Amino acid sequence: MSLNWGIIGTGTIANEMAASLLAHQQPAMAVTARDQAKLTAFAEQYQIPKTYETVADLFADETIDAVYIATPHNTHFDFIKQALAHHKHVLAEKAITVSNEEYTIVRKLAQDAGLVLLEAMTPVHMPLFKRLRELINQGSLGQIKVINTTFGSHKPYDPKNRFLNLI
């Protein structure tokens, strides 16, 4: 089964998703972003045939089966609700929502609609995590009561980067 993907956002992580889809000969079908120049360049670079000026326009496209949300975390909840209301499967960048309460709401909406809602969490698909899951399921590590992990990334200093620019 192949899906017609729509991408929301044109930042670094959206580029990685678009490149991955293109590398698998399944380029995204549509993209939307606030900056028209970036939107046009992104679509051209990744052979995406449709661009939309608004997220609502992308959601209204009935040929789009699933959306990848690669925008700041505080936008995910509203975008996910809108996507699900338009019967789109959703893959949202981490953190999928900013609170457990928001996640509980969108998870229920997706379940009720029979749609897939996933968080783009690369580590859970890595061999190390698969092996840890095996060890836990076998009981080799004893009874697990709490797991505390930290995940981060190194970003070069760039005052224009939203992670480093406090304005």
C-alpha positions in Angstrom: 0.0 0.0 0.0 1.3 3.4 -0.8 0.1 6.7 0.7 -0.2 10.1 -0.8 1.7 12.3 1.8 1.2 15.9 2.5 4.0 17.7 4.5 3.3 20.6 6.8 6.5 22.7 7.2 9.7 23.1 5.3 12.4 23.1 8.0 15.3 20.7 8.5 13.3 17.7 9.7 10.7 18.2 6.9 13.6 18.1 4.4 14.7 14.7 5.8 11.2 13.3 5.4 10.8 14.7 1.9 14.2 13.3 0.9 13.4 9.9 2.4 10.1 9.7 0.5 11.8 10.8 -2.8 14.6 8.2 -2.2 11.9 5.5 -2.0 10.3 6.7 -5.3 7.3 7.9 -3.5 7.6 11.7 -3.3 5.2 13.6 -1.2 2.1 14.9 -3.1 1.7 18.2 -1.4 3.4 20.6 1.0 2.4 23.8 2.8 4.4 26.4 4.7 4.1 30.0 5.7 7.1 31.3 3.6 6.1 31.2 -0.1 9.7 31.3 -1.4 10.7 28.4 0.8 7.6 26.5 -0.1 8.2 26.8 -3.8 11.9 25.8 -3.5 11.1 22.9 -1.2 8.5 21.5 -3.7 10.9 21.9 -6.6 13.7 20.2 -4.7 11.7 17.2 -3.7 9.5 16.9 -6.8 6.3 17.7 -4.9 3.5 18.5 -7.4 1.2 20.5 -5.2 1.8 23.5 -2.9 -0.7 25.1 -0.7 -0.6 28.5 1.0 -2.6 27.3 4.0 -2.8 24.1 6.1 -6.6 24.2 5.6 -6.1 24.0 1.8 -3.8 20.9 2.2 -6.3 19.2 4.5 -9.1 19.9 2.0 -7.2 17.9 -0.7 -9.0 14.6 -0.9 -6.1 12.9 -2.6 -3.9 13.3 0.5 -4.1 10.2 2.7 -1.6 11.1 5.4 0.2 14.2 6.7 3.6 14.7 8.2 3.6 17.5 10.7 7.0 19.1 11.0 6.2 22.4 12.7 6.9 23.7 16.2 5.4 21.6 19.0 2.8 24.1 20.1 1.1 23.8 16.7 0.8 20.0 16.6 -2.4 19.6 18.7 -4.5 21.9 16.4 -3.0 20.5 13.2 -3.6 16.9 14.3 -7.2 17.6 15.2 -7.8 19.2 11.8 -6.0 16.4 10.0 -8.1 13.8 11.7 -11.3 15.8 11.1 -10.4 15.6 7.4 -9.8 11.8 7.7 -6.0 12.0 7.3 -3.6 9.6 9.0 -1.0 11.6 10.9 2.8 11.3 11.6 3.8 14.2 13.9 7.3 15.1 14.9 8.3 14.7 18.5 7.0 15.8 20.8 3.6 14.8 19.3 1.8 17.2 21.7 2.9 19.4 24.6 0.9 17.6 27.2 -0.6 14.2 28.1 -4.0 15.8 28.1 -3.6 16.9 24.5 -2.3 13.5 23.5 -5.2 11.7 25.1 -7.7 13.8 23.1 -6.1 13.3 19.7 -5.4 9.6 20.4 -9.1 9.1 21.1 -10.1 11.1 18.0 -7.8 8.9 15.8 -9.1 5.6 17.4 -12.7 6.7 16.9 -12.0 7.5 13.3 -10.0 4.4 12.6 -7.0 6.5 11.7 -3.3 6.0 12.4 -1.7 8.6 14.7 2.1 8.2 15.2 4.9 10.2 16.8 8.1 10.3 14.7 10.3 8.7 17.3 13.4 7.3 15.6 15.0 5.7 18.7 12.2 3.2 19.3 13.0 1.7 15.9 16.8 1.4 16.5 18.3 -2.1 17.1 19.3 -1.2 20.7 15.7 -0.4 21.6 14.4 -3.6 19.9 16.9 -5.6 21.9 15.9 -3.9 25.1 12.3 -4.7 24.4 13.2 -8.4 23.8 15.2 -8.5 27.1 12.2 -6.9 29.0 9.7 -9.3 27.4 11.9 -12.3 28.3 12.2 -11.0 31.9 16.0 -11.0 31.7 16.1 -7.6 33.3 13.8 -8.4 36.2 10.6 -6.4 36.9 10.9 -3.0 35.3 9.1 -0.3 37.3 10.5 2.9 35.8 12.4 3.8 32.7 14.0 7.2 32.5 15.7 8.3 29.3 17.1 11.4 27.8 17.2 12.2 24.1 18.8 15.2 22.6 20.7 16.5 19.7 23.7 18.7 19.0 22.9 21.8 17.0 25.7 24.2 15.8 25.4 27.7 17.1 23.2 29.7 14.8 21.4 32.7 16.3 18.7 32.4 13.5 17.8 28.9 14.6 14.6 28.8 16.6 16.2 26.6 19.2 18.8 29.3 20.0 17.0 32.5 19.2 14.9 33.6 22.2 13.0 36.3 20.4 
